[in-house]
């Protein structure tokens, strides 16, 4: 059934990490902090330097955070992520949103190192929605070649050492 005020939106995704590993990471952090507030996209060092912020006081670059390292090395993603059927431009939603990775190559004047959003309009309903807000935002049109990024071409690759990682994780836990 068509609902005039229901808009379907999806995202371009690197992958969804294991909730179990995240909970284990939180338990590890709770040994040091009473309350935990995490921002995985702190922009203190800009958009391209992925930084983890914990409780507005600790800033860790992604390559120094064990959790972030596991995520970026694709070891803790859900199994379905490695064969995601949505890693293409054939979308079922009205609009798709994403980080505009590669903006510095096709539209360098928009690269402020704070992040640029990508909006893909996938339907007439999505176009009408975008038209209703476009006078209130700054945007530039792009094409599929300019905005093409890994997860619009193919799913995140399955690391060859993933099975070994999970065997070790089951036996030795997060600290290992």
N, C-alpha and C positions, 0 to 999 in steps of 0.2 A: 504494500500500500504506500502510496506517495504521501508524505507529510510536508506541507509547504515550509514549515519552520524547522525542519530537521535537515542538517547539513552533515554529510559524512566526511570525515577528515582522517587521513592517515599520515604516517611519518616515514621518512627514509631512515633506516635504522642500521647501525653497525652490528647489533646483536643484543640479546637480552641475557644478562649474566645470571648465574645460579643464585637463587635466593639463599640457599644454604651457605655458600661461600660468603655472601654478604653478611649474613647473621653471625658467622664465625668471626668475620672482620670486626663487626660491631662489638662482640664480646671481648676481643683483644683490645680494642680502643677503650672499652669501659674499665679496664684495669688501670688506665691512666686518667680518664675523665669520668666524672659522675654522670653528666648529661652529654649527649652526642648530637651535634648538628653538623651535617656534612653538605658541602656544596662541591659537586664534581666539576663544575665549570667556572671556578673563580677566575676572574679576568685581571687580577692584579698584575700579572706579567703578560697580558694580552691574550688574545683568542687562540693563537696558534701554539702557545705553550700551555698545554693542559695542566691545570693546577688544582689540587684538592685542598679545600679549606675546611678545617675542623674547628668548630666553636668560635669562629671569627678571630682566632688567634694563631693558629698553626697553618702554615702554607707549605704544601709538599708538592714538588713537581711530580708529574705522573710516573716518571721513571724511577722515583724513589719510594713510591707507595706500592707495597706488595699487591694490594687488591687491584689498583689501577693497572699495574704491570700485567697481572694475570688477564685482566679484561682486554687490554690492548693487544696482547699476544694471542687472543682468541681462545684461550684454554678453558675458560669457565662459562662459555656461552651455552645456551640451551641447544640440544642436538638439532632441533628443527631449524636453527639459524643457519646451519651450514648448507641447507638446501631450500632456503626461503623462496617461495614462489612469487614473492612480491618484490624481488630485486630486479625491477625493470620499470619501464614507463607505462606498462599496461595496468593501470590502477582502477579500482572499483569505486573509489571515493569521489566526492565532489572536488575536494582540494587535498593536496599533499603538501606537507611542510617539512623542511629540512634545514640543516646548516648548509650554507652555500660554500662548500669546500672548493677551492680553486678560483675564487672570485678575483684573486690577485693577478691571475693570468688573463682573464677575459675583460675584467672591468677594474683595473688597478685603482682608479679614482674612488672606488667605493670601499676599498680595503682600508679600514680604520683600525685594524687589529683588535676590534671589539666583537666582531662577528657580524655576519650578514645572513639574513634568513632567505631561504628559497621557498617560493610558493609555486606549486604546479597546479594549474587550473585544469581539471579533468572532465568537466561536464558543463552543460549550459547553466545548470543551477549554481555550480561553482563560479562560473563567469559572472552571473548576476550578483552573487555574494561579493566577489572581488570588486565589481563595478560600484557596489554600494559603499565601499570604504576607500576606494583608490584616491579620492580627493583629500583624504585625511592623512595619507602616508607618502613617504618618498619611495618610489620604485622605478626600476628600469626593466624593460622587457629583455628577455634572454631567449636562447634557443636550446635545443636538446644537446647540441655539441658543446656549448659553453657551460652548461650546468651538469654535464655528465660527471658522475662520481662513481666510485667503486660499487656501492650498493644499489646503484641504478643500472648497473651492467650485469652484476652477478652477486650471489651470496658471499658472505664472508668465508674465506677458505678454512677448511678443517686442518688444524695443525697436525703434523705427523706424530707428535709426541703427546697428543691429548689423552689417549688411553693410558699411557704410562703415568701422566700427571694424575689422573683420577685414581689409579691404583695406589700411588703414593699418598694421595690425599686421604683416601679411605683408611689407610694404615697409620698415617703419621699426623694428619690434621693440618690446620692452617699454618701453624708456626713453622712447620717443616718447609 
